[in-house]
Amino acid sequence: MAFITRSLKNGAVEALSRCLLALWIAWLWLPGTSLAALTEITQLRAERAGDGVYLSAVVRFEVPPPVEDALLKGIAIFFVVEVDLYRDRWYWTNPRVASAARTLRLAYQPLTGRWRVNIVSGLIASSSGLRATLNQNYDTMAEALAAVQRLTRWKIAESAELDTDASYLLDLSFRLDLSQLPRPFQIGVAGQRDWAIFVQVRDRLRLAPETPASEGPR
């Protein structure tokens, strides 16, 4: 009887293990899961200056073949970076005290064989919102992609918005914005894993020692 009981328990455990494994594999194949897991934010650093708080970070991801193919055909790809700062309060909900956003456009110019990166402050509703931007041309895709992936001393908050004795939480996200693709193209790529470039970091804001505001680009 004891042998039968142990066999039944072992069989149940094995069945449960197989079920969990199947669910895990299915989750990996859900749209947007596999590639998003390969996107990460590293070298995250926030520092306080006299005029505000600046954020630096590197977003690491590989460009999937379908995305690269679209770029080489002249289709521009848009990325969005968003950050929110919340005041950490144990006795109540955490209020948002500052927000910042940045849109990055990566495009290949077939006629010249060069790559262009446009950086605009804030979110845009269409490509027409790219008028007041920082534009830079590159000879290779790797150079252009490095410009997209690196955030260097990005001003995310004014000094007046933060208290020196308070604790804050940082919510940073980076994503490929499919809504900026041409309409027919949006329908074709909706739900495809290869187009799900996304990462989000939520952590306590750790400010580096104060640095002069004149150091580095804003």
N, C-alpha and C positions, 0 to 999 in steps of 0.2 A: 504493500500500500504506500509506504514511504517512497519507494522507487517511482511509482506512478505519479505521486504528488510532485516529486522533484522534476519529472519529465514534463508534466503539465506546466509547471512554473517556468522551466527552461524554454519550452515552446512558446509560452506567452511572451517572455522577454525577447526571444528571437523575432517573433512577429512584430512586437512593438518597435524593435530596432530597425527592422526592414521598413516599417511604416514611416518612422522618422527620417530614415535615409531617403525614401521616395519623396517625402515632403520637402526635404532640403534640396534635392536635385531639381524638383519642380520650381522651388523658389529661385534657384539660380537661373532658370530659364525664363523667368518672368520678364516682360519687357522692361528695360531700364535697370535691371539688377546687376548683371554680370559686369558691364563696363563701368557703371557707377562705382562698384566696389574697387576698381583699379585707379580711381581718381583720389588723390590725397593732397592735403595742404601741409607743407613743411616750412620750417624756418619762420614760424609765426612770431612776430615781435611787435609790441606796441610801446611807444615811447612818448613821454610828455614833453612838450616844448612850451615856450612862453606864450604862444598863441593858440595852442591846441594839442590834440593827440594825433600822432601819426602811426600808421600801420604798415608793416612790411611783411611779405609772405611769398612763398613759391607754391604754385599749384602744379602738381605733377600728373600728367596723363599722356597717353599715346593717342594719336589721331588714327581712328579706325579707317580701313581701306575705303568704305563707302563715303566717308566724310572727305577724305583726301581726294577721291575721284571727283566729287562735286566741286571742290575747290579748284582743281586743275581745269575744270570745265568753265570756270569763271563765275561760279556761284559764291557769293560772299557768305561767310559764317559769322554769326554774332554770339558773343559771350557776355554774360551779365554777372557782375560781382556786387553783392549787397551785404551790408553790415549794420547791425543794430546793437546799441549799448543799453543795458538795463541796470537800474540801480538795485543792488541786492538788499532785500529787506526780509528779515526772518518773520516779521509780525504781519506782513500783508503781501499782496501781489507785487511783483517787480515792475515798476513803471519804466517805460522806454524814455530815455533822456536824449538820445542822439541817433541819427540814421545817416547813412551815406550809400550811394550807389554809383556804379561805373559801367558803361557799356563799351565793349571792345569789338571792333569789326576787323576780321581777317579776310583778305581777298588776294587772289592771284590775277595778274594782268597778263593774259596770253600774248598780247602784242609786244610787250617789252620784256617778258619773262621775269618780271620782278614781283615782289610781294609787298603789300601795303597793310599797315595796321593803323586804324583810326581809334582814338580813345576820346570818349566824351563823358563828361560828368553827368551822372543821373541816368534815368531810364528814358528810352525813346519809344515813340509809338510807331515810327517808320524810319526808313533810311534818310528822309528829309531832315531828321533831327540831328544829323551829323555835321551841320554847318560849322559850329564853333568847336573844333576838335583839335587834338594833337595828332598830326599825321607823320608817319615815318615809313620810308621805303627800305626794303631789304633784298639782298641778292638771293637768299635761299629761304626755303620754308622753315628750316630749323631756327634761323635767326629771327624770323617773324614770330614763330611760335614761342620762342623764349621771351619775347617782348610781351606777349599775351599772358604768359604764365607767371610773370614776375610782377609783384606789387612792391613798389619802392617808395617809402615815405609818403603814403597816401593819407591825406588829412581826413580824419573821420569824425572829428568833434572839435568844437571850440572850447577854449579854456573856461569860458563863462558857464558852459553846460555841465561841468563836472565839479564836484566838491573834492577837496584834497583828502578829507578824512572819511570818505564813503567808499564802499566796495561795489564793484561793477561786474556784470556778466557780459560776455561778448558772444554774439551770434553772427558768424560769417558763412556765406554761401557763394558758390561759384557754379554756373550752369551754362550749357549751350542753349541758346534761346531759339527754339524751333519756330516761334511765331514771326520771326523776321525773315524766314525763308520765303521764296516765291510761293504763292498760293497752291499751284498744282504740285509743287514739290513737297509742301507740308503734308498733303494727303498721302503721298507715297511713303514718307518716312515715319508717319505717326505710329508709335508703338514699337518701333524697331530698336532692339537693344544697342546696336552700333551707334545710335544717335543719342544715347542717354549718358551724356557727360555731365555729372553732377557730384558735388561734394558739399558737406556742411559741417561746420565745427562750432560747438557750443562749449564755452569754457569760461572760467573766471578771468577777468581782465587783469593781466599782470603787466604793470607799466615799468619800463626800463627807466633808469635815471634821466632826469631832465637834460635835454640837449638844446643848443642854440637853434632858433627857428630858421636861421639862414643856411643850415647844413642840409644839402641834398635838395632834390626837386620836390615840389608840392603836388 
